[in-house]
Amino acid sequence: MAHFLPQSSNFALEEQIRTLADDELLDFWEEAQHLEKFLGDELSDVGSTVEYERLILLELQFRSSRRSLRLPI
């Protein structure tokens, strides 16, 4: 299971996401979705929320494009 290190100020969330394997990244996305659903309206009270889904989708798109460049035509 993937772990977010909130106390680690040396690594931005984007950096942590890049270090995850594909299955860990998908697990993290799923857990973020469950947490968002569970917290519901409480998340709207937080001033600076991290856009987990956007960051994860960007990383998945990057990985997908990198894989497609490696495939022989």
Secondary structure as UniProt FT lines:
FT   TURN            6..7
FT   TURN            9..10
FT   HELIX           13..18
FT   HELIX           22..39
FT   TURN            40..41
FT   HELIX           42..45
FT   HELIX           52..70
//
